[in-house]
């Protein structure tokens, strides 16, 4: 599997666990607010980290590292993702997958093989604005299929939306919440421009407006939280 980045310790990427994080290159979306732009646009020119290096690290940190977060880019584009996860699980870690939900077949396969312990799926925006927000042509039937797979599984999961002032309104969040009506966990994440985004000049949704978004989402979803705001 092509791994372009590795963070040895994170206390935030995998809720409730200490984790290491691997970053895969390439993505089938071009979200303007993506903070891993170099992995999306220019992955083939980035350094490659060998799988064995990751496995050796996990083995050496047994009892210290609880989980491995696999993010990107879009990890489900990696053809040997399942083989890599199998090797990692042999070290005893739990596996969290971050995905945009465009490859439900891969998601279903990973779940059926009992390779995932937690999934965080991005919901880019309401259906009407999905392709605009992702800056790519998105097949919403694939997104819906991934939602359905997660909701019908026993896998712990969350849905999340990164709030960007230029792309998200309170009405958009209400539509997303109606779409996800009945799910257990939905997070509204603060956008932070730390440089390296695909598009410059984007802004976070102010805290007071984010609170209103959270409150309206709670009318449809039991557990809604702001992430990185408070």
Secondary structure, 3 states (H helix, E strand, C coil): CCEEEEEEEECCCCCCCCEEEEEECCCCCCCCCCCCHHHHHCHHHCCCCCHHHHHHHHHHCCCCCCEEEEECCCHHHCCCHHHHHHHHHCCCCEEEEEECCCCHHHHHHHHHCCCCCEEEEECCCCHHHHHHHHCCCCCHHHHHHHHHHHHCCCCEEEEEEEEECCCCCHHHHHHHHHHCCCCCEEEEEECCCCCCCCCCCCCECCHHHHHHHHHHHCCCCCEEEEECCC
